[in-house]
Amino acid sequence: MPPPTEAAAKPAKPSLMARFKNLLLEYGPLALLMNYVIFGLVIVGFYAAIQLGFQAESTGAKAGSWAAAYAASQVVKPLRLAAVFMLTPLVARIPPVARFIERNKHKWSF
């Protein structure tokens, strides 16, 4: 019997959007809230850095400060989503949040 191929041995890794949808199904509005909070913190952080003198050496340098901050936040999008995937389950363990999720889980099943 021939050995299994490597592709057959490893299941396909779900796409980032598929993983985010699963996170939404499990944690509902908490996942969205975490995503927007982290995005807000990142964009405000980049804006503050630009205002404090950080010199961007790209096309974003010619744009306004908010546009440059948005462009920079898109560059670090994989890191932002990694933070969402890691922090959402931790925040969901907080007792009032956990109760909210349990009571309302049936409402956000797609």
Backbone as ProteinMPNN parsed JSONL, in Angstrom:
{"seq_chain_A": "MPPPTEAAAKPAKPSLMARFKNLLLEYGPLALLMNYVIFGLVIVGFYAAIQLGFQAESTGAKAGSWAAAYAASQVVKPLRLAAVFMLTPLVARIPPVARFIERNKHKWSF", "coords_chain_A": {"N_chain_A": [[0.852, -1.175, 0.0], [0.631, 2.209, -0.902], [2.285, 5.021, 0.677], [0.421, 7.597, 2.414], [-0.246, 10.704, 0.819], [1.255, 13.909, 1.455], [-0.53, 16.034, 1.326], [-2.957, 14.793, 1.754], [-2.621, 13.966, 4.332], [-2.538, 16.269, 5.908], [-5.07, 18.342, 7.028], [-6.785, 20.93, 5.231], [-5.969, 24.264, 6.03], [-8.2, 26.492, 7.536], [-9.454, 29.497, 5.997], [-8.683, 32.934, 6.821], [-10.975, 34.496, 7.009], [-12.904, 32.484, 7.331], [-12.143, 31.497, 9.812], [-12.64, 33.788, 11.338], [-15.405, 33.985, 11.03], [-16.199, 31.657, 12.379], [-15.382, 32.423, 14.927], [-17.153, 34.526, 15.328], [-19.542, 33.08, 15.37], [-19.221, 31.63, 17.698], [-18.712, 33.544, 19.753], [-20.179, 35.798, 19.148], [-21.393, 39.142, 19.351], [-19.308, 39.974, 20.974], [-16.921, 39.252, 19.703], [-16.975, 40.975, 17.482], [-16.938, 43.443, 18.818], [-14.432, 43.298, 20.112], [-12.798, 43.249, 17.837], [-13.3, 45.81, 16.714], [-12.513, 47.487, 18.834], [-9.782, 46.885, 19.127], [-8.918, 47.624, 16.568], [-9.51, 50.379, 16.688], [-7.782, 51.207, 18.766], [-5.307, 50.663, 17.568], [-5.318, 52.326, 15.269], [-5.566, 54.869, 16.425], [-3.246, 54.852, 17.924], [-1.267, 54.771, 15.892], [-1.884, 57.235, 14.678], [-1.275, 59.005, 16.771], [1.465, 58.488, 16.971], [2.334, 59.444, 14.508], [1.661, 62.142, 14.758], [3.382, 62.819, 16.802], [5.783, 62.882, 15.583], [6.79, 60.674, 14.151], [8.224, 59.636, 11.184], [6.938, 58.612, 8.276], [7.994, 56.681, 5.534], [6.698, 56.347, 3.007], [4.023, 56.191, 0.552], [1.926, 56.897, 2.142], [2.948, 58.921, 3.673], [2.592, 61.295, 2.371], [-0.09, 61.684, 2.497], [-2.898, 62.693, 4.57], [-2.716, 62.773, 8.191], [-4.564, 60.996, 9.413], [-5.228, 59.339, 7.268], [-2.744, 58.207, 6.741], [-2.385, 56.87, 9.159], [-4.473, 55.023, 8.966], [-3.63, 53.543, 6.719], [-1.286, 52.443, 7.759], [-2.403, 50.894, 9.765], [-3.649, 48.96, 8.254], [-1.508, 47.586, 7.283], [-0.619, 46.179, 9.491], [-2.671, 44.417, 9.878], [-2.857, 41.484, 9.959], [-1.618, 41.011, 12.447], [-3.34, 42.411, 14.141], [-5.706, 40.909, 13.83], [-4.798, 38.5, 14.862], [-4.508, 39.237, 17.519], [-7.2, 39.666, 18.116], [-8.202, 37.05, 17.85], [-6.858, 35.837, 19.957], [-7.493, 37.347, 22.278], [-10.311, 37.498, 22.501], [-11.471, 34.954, 23.438], [-10.36, 35.045, 26.018], [-11.478, 37.361, 27.19], [-14.082, 36.531, 27.107], [-14.226, 34.809, 29.23], [-14.664, 36.271, 31.488], [-16.884, 36.552, 34.132], [-19.514, 38.101, 33.965], [-19.58, 38.587, 31.209], [-19.426, 36.031, 30.159], [-21.876, 35.01, 31.061], [-23.639, 36.64, 29.591], [-23.03, 35.801, 26.978], [-23.812, 33.088, 27.069], [-26.583, 33.347, 27.568], [-27.484, 34.614, 25.249], [-26.557, 33.287, 22.997], [-28.011, 31.812, 21.119], [-29.136, 33.729, 19.505], [-27.366, 34.765, 17.603], [-26.627, 32.79, 15.82], [-25.844, 31.883, 12.621]], "CA_chain_A": [[0.0, 0.0, 0.0], [1.483, 3.399, -0.956], [2.105, 5.939, 1.823], [-0.484, 8.718, 2.103], [0.441, 11.924, 0.402], [1.301, 14.934, 2.497], [-1.758, 16.828, 1.241], [-4.038, 14.027, 2.359], [-2.36, 13.828, 5.76], [-2.819, 17.526, 6.585], [-6.304, 18.991, 6.579], [-6.58, 22.3, 4.763], [-6.12, 25.279, 7.066], [-9.29, 27.394, 7.15], [-9.051, 30.861, 5.674], [-8.807, 33.896, 7.909], [-12.388, 34.872, 7.115], [-13.627, 31.339, 7.886], [-11.848, 31.47, 11.244], [-13.336, 34.911, 11.964], [-16.827, 33.628, 11.073], [-16.348, 30.716, 13.491], [-15.27, 33.216, 16.152], [-18.441, 35.228, 15.451], [-20.572, 32.109, 15.757], [-19.005, 31.21, 19.075], [-18.719, 34.638, 20.728], [-21.141, 36.814, 18.733], [-21.02, 40.553, 19.34], [-18.036, 40.188, 21.667], [-15.85, 39.183, 18.698], [-17.02, 42.235, 16.733], [-16.5, 44.503, 19.716], [-12.978, 43.177, 20.271], [-12.194, 43.641, 16.573], [-13.361, 47.267, 16.566], [-11.72, 48.129, 19.891], [-8.365, 46.741, 18.787], [-8.692, 48.48, 15.397], [-9.497, 51.763, 17.162], [-6.539, 51.446, 19.499], [-4.178, 50.658, 16.633], [-5.339, 53.507, 14.402], [-5.276, 56.032, 17.27], [-1.82, 54.754, 18.248], [-0.5, 55.224, 14.726], [-2.117, 58.667, 14.518], [-0.484, 59.69, 17.8], [2.879, 58.369, 16.604], [2.579, 60.358, 13.387], [1.602, 63.506, 15.293], [4.545, 63.04, 17.663], [6.999, 63.021, 14.805], [7.212, 59.504, 13.392], [8.274, 59.962, 9.765], [6.684, 57.476, 7.397], [8.721, 56.807, 4.264], [5.914, 55.689, 1.97], [3.0, 57.06, -0.018], [1.102, 57.388, 3.238], [3.562, 60.114, 4.248], [2.063, 62.467, 1.685], [-1.511, 61.788, 2.821], [-3.147, 63.262, 5.888], [-2.305, 61.925, 9.317], [-5.521, 59.9, 9.615], [-5.082, 58.406, 6.143], [-1.496, 57.476, 6.966], [-2.628, 55.952, 10.275], [-5.305, 53.936, 8.448], [-2.772, 52.712, 5.872], [-0.391, 51.687, 8.647], [-3.189, 49.873, 10.473], [-3.904, 47.873, 7.323], [-0.269, 46.82, 7.173], [-0.521, 45.283, 10.646], [-3.956, 43.714, 10.006], [-2.714, 40.109, 10.466], [-1.323, 41.051, 13.884], [-4.58, 42.833, 14.804], [-6.624, 39.768, 13.876], [-4.24, 37.524, 15.812], [-4.879, 39.717, 18.853], [-8.638, 39.407, 18.289], [-8.377, 35.614, 18.068], [-6.325, 35.454, 21.268], [-8.106, 38.059, 23.4], [-11.752, 37.284, 22.614], [-11.791, 33.887, 24.401], [-9.977, 35.445, 27.375], [-12.493, 38.291, 27.68], [-15.32, 35.765, 27.264], [-14.186, 34.09, 30.514], [-15.093, 37.17, 32.563], [-18.218, 36.015, 34.458], [-20.694, 38.747, 33.363], [-19.529, 38.417, 29.759], [-19.76, 34.626, 29.91], [-23.333, 34.865, 31.221], [-24.278, 37.282, 28.439], [-22.844, 34.932, 25.813], [-24.662, 31.899, 27.238], [-27.995, 33.708, 27.445], [-27.832, 35.149, 23.93], [-25.864, 32.556, 21.939], [-28.962, 31.367, 20.094], [-29.562, 34.87, 18.685], [-26.44, 35.104, 16.533], [-26.257, 31.646, 14.978], [-26.195, 32.225, 11.233]], "C_chain_A": [[0.897, 1.238, 0.0], [1.242, 4.307, 0.246], [1.176, 7.085, 1.437], [0.315, 9.952, 1.712], [0.362, 12.951, 1.521], [0.027, 15.769, 2.501], [-2.929, 16.096, 1.893], [-3.868, 13.92, 3.873], [-2.734, 15.09, 6.529], [-4.151, 18.08, 6.104], [-6.01, 20.432, 6.174], [-6.848, 23.284, 5.894], [-7.241, 26.23, 6.643], [-8.775, 28.806, 6.896], [-9.27, 31.767, 6.882], [-10.267, 34.294, 8.107], [-13.229, 33.727, 7.679], [-13.382, 31.252, 9.391], [-12.568, 32.595, 11.974], [-14.839, 34.624, 12.055], [-17.099, 32.628, 12.205], [-16.271, 31.435, 14.84], [-16.57, 33.971, 16.401], [-19.544, 34.285, 15.894], [-20.447, 31.726, 17.23], [-19.202, 32.344, 20.083], [-19.616, 35.81, 20.352], [-20.609, 38.228, 18.77], [-19.713, 40.84, 20.072], [-16.876, 40.167, 20.674], [-15.811, 40.466, 17.873], [-16.504, 43.393, 17.579], [-14.984, 44.477, 19.886], [-12.259, 43.626, 19.002], [-12.161, 45.163, 16.445], [-12.547, 47.999, 17.626], [-10.229, 48.056, 19.547], [-8.029, 47.602, 17.571], [-8.604, 49.948, 15.82], [-8.221, 52.101, 17.895], [-5.337, 51.531, 18.573], [-4.161, 51.937, 15.806], [-5.046, 54.783, 15.201], [-3.796, 56.024, 17.669], [-0.936, 55.209, 17.1], [-0.671, 56.722, 14.506], [-1.266, 59.46, 15.518], [1.003, 59.64, 17.465], [3.229, 59.33, 15.474], [2.596, 61.806, 13.884], [2.819, 63.834, 16.159], [5.863, 63.019, 16.898], [7.493, 61.789, 14.084], [7.132, 59.833, 11.91], [8.088, 58.701, 8.932], [7.391, 57.709, 6.067], [7.977, 56.076, 3.153], [4.921, 56.681, 1.391], [2.098, 57.618, 1.061], [1.662, 58.652, 3.864], [3.019, 61.383, 3.615], [0.578, 62.675, 1.988], [-1.664, 62.468, 4.174], [-2.765, 62.282, 6.976], [-3.258, 60.752, 9.523], [-5.422, 58.876, 8.5], [-3.81, 57.576, 6.3], [-1.663, 56.469, 8.109], [-3.47, 54.768, 9.817], [-4.467, 52.989, 7.59], [-1.841, 51.857, 6.727], [-1.156, 50.595, 9.388], [-3.528, 48.71, 9.558], [-2.669, 46.995, 7.131], [-0.172, 45.799, 8.312], [-1.817, 44.499, 10.879], [-3.803, 42.259, 10.482], [-2.418, 40.072, 11.969], [-2.562, 41.462, 14.683], [-5.54, 41.658, 14.926], [-6.112, 38.678, 14.814], [-4.581, 37.934, 17.244], [-6.357, 39.477, 19.123], [-8.867, 37.937, 18.6], [-7.878, 35.173, 19.445], [-7.101, 36.086, 22.421], [-9.601, 37.786, 23.579], [-12.09, 36.134, 23.569], [-11.423, 34.252, 25.843], [-11.017, 36.387, 27.982], [-13.803, 37.552, 27.926], [-15.354, 34.979, 28.565], [-14.604, 34.966, 31.69], [-16.551, 36.829, 32.877], [-19.412, 36.773, 33.863], [-20.741, 38.583, 31.839], [-19.918, 36.99, 29.4], [-21.264, 34.394, 30.056], [-24.08, 35.473, 30.043], [-24.193, 36.382, 27.206], [-23.75, 33.718, 25.911], [-26.136, 32.223, 27.031], [-28.402, 34.061, 26.023], [-27.218, 34.395, 22.754], [-26.79, 32.142, 20.801], [-29.339, 32.49, 19.127], [-28.628, 35.142, 17.508], [-25.962, 33.905, 15.73], [-26.761, 31.903, 13.565], [-26.847, 31.058, 10.55]], "O_chain_A": [[1.825, 1.323, 0.805], [0.131, 4.362, 0.774], [1.14, 7.5, 0.279], [1.41, 10.196, 2.219], [-0.485, 12.868, 2.41], [-0.446, 16.171, 3.564], [-3.79, 16.72, 2.513], [-4.848, 13.798, 4.608], [-3.192, 15.009, 7.668], [-4.345, 18.27, 4.903], [-5.101, 21.068, 6.707], [-7.831, 23.154, 6.624], [-7.237, 26.724, 5.515], [-7.796, 29.248, 7.498], [-9.955, 31.4, 7.837], [-10.737, 34.413, 9.239], [-14.172, 33.973, 8.431], [-14.302, 30.966, 10.157], [-13.054, 32.403, 13.089], [-15.476, 34.98, 13.046], [-18.105, 32.738, 12.906], [-17.0, 31.101, 15.775], [-17.04, 34.054, 17.536], [-20.389, 34.655, 16.709], [-21.448, 31.523, 17.917], [-19.79, 32.136, 21.145], [-19.797, 36.725, 21.155], [-19.511, 38.499, 18.284], [-19.075, 41.86, 19.808], [-15.95, 40.971, 20.786], [-14.732, 40.988, 17.593], [-15.725, 44.221, 17.107], [-14.329, 45.517, 19.811], [-11.234, 44.304, 19.073], [-11.127, 45.74, 16.11], [-11.949, 49.034, 17.334], [-9.508, 49.047, 19.664], [-6.978, 48.242, 17.539], [-7.723, 50.676, 15.362], [-7.636, 53.162, 17.676], [-4.455, 52.368, 18.764], [-3.114, 52.566, 15.656], [-4.357, 55.676, 14.71], [-3.169, 57.08, 17.742], [0.031, 55.943, 17.305], [0.296, 57.411, 14.18], [-0.624, 60.448, 15.161], [1.719, 60.624, 17.65], [4.29, 59.954, 15.484], [3.445, 62.598, 13.476], [3.237, 64.99, 16.24], [6.934, 63.126, 17.495], [8.544, 61.85, 13.447], [6.085, 60.263, 11.428], [8.962, 57.835, 8.888], [7.38, 58.822, 5.542], [8.571, 55.271, 2.436], [4.968, 57.871, 1.702], [1.557, 58.712, 0.905], [0.928, 59.388, 4.524], [2.989, 62.434, 4.256], [0.053, 63.762, 1.747], [-0.676, 62.78, 4.839], [-2.521, 61.105, 6.712], [-2.813, 59.634, 9.781], [-5.519, 57.674, 8.75], [-3.809, 56.377, 6.021], [-1.149, 55.353, 8.039], [-3.221, 53.634, 10.226], [-4.58, 51.77, 7.718], [-1.639, 50.677, 6.441], [-0.631, 49.505, 9.616], [-3.681, 47.582, 10.028], [-2.784, 45.803, 6.849], [0.306, 44.683, 8.109], [-2.03, 43.975, 11.972], [-4.567, 41.836, 11.349], [-2.914, 39.197, 12.678], [-2.811, 40.933, 15.767], [-6.121, 41.43, 15.987], [-6.9, 38.009, 15.483], [-4.902, 37.089, 18.08], [-6.73, 39.121, 20.24], [-9.632, 37.603, 19.505], [-8.421, 34.237, 20.031], [-7.343, 35.431, 23.434], [-10.103, 37.839, 24.702], [-12.933, 36.321, 24.446], [-12.092, 33.821, 26.783], [-11.394, 36.235, 29.143], [-14.551, 37.897, 28.841], [-16.423, 34.52, 28.968], [-14.871, 34.454, 32.777], [-17.379, 36.82, 31.966], [-20.281, 36.12, 33.283], [-21.817, 38.455, 31.256], [-20.658, 36.767, 28.442], [-21.859, 33.664, 29.264], [-25.045, 34.89, 29.549], [-25.173, 36.223, 26.479], [-24.396, 33.353, 24.928], [-26.858, 31.459, 26.39], [-29.546, 33.83, 25.632], [-27.354, 34.837, 21.612], [-26.378, 32.127, 19.641], [-29.818, 32.212, 18.028], [-29.067, 35.702, 16.504], [-24.965, 34.013, 15.016], [-27.954, 32.112, 13.345], [-27.212, 31.153, 9.378]]}, "name": "protein", "num_of_chains": 1, "seq": "MPPPTEAAAKPAKPSLMARFKNLLLEYGPLALLMNYVIFGLVIVGFYAAIQLGFQAESTGAKAGSWAAAYAASQVVKPLRLAAVFMLTPLVARIPPVARFIERNKHKWSF"}
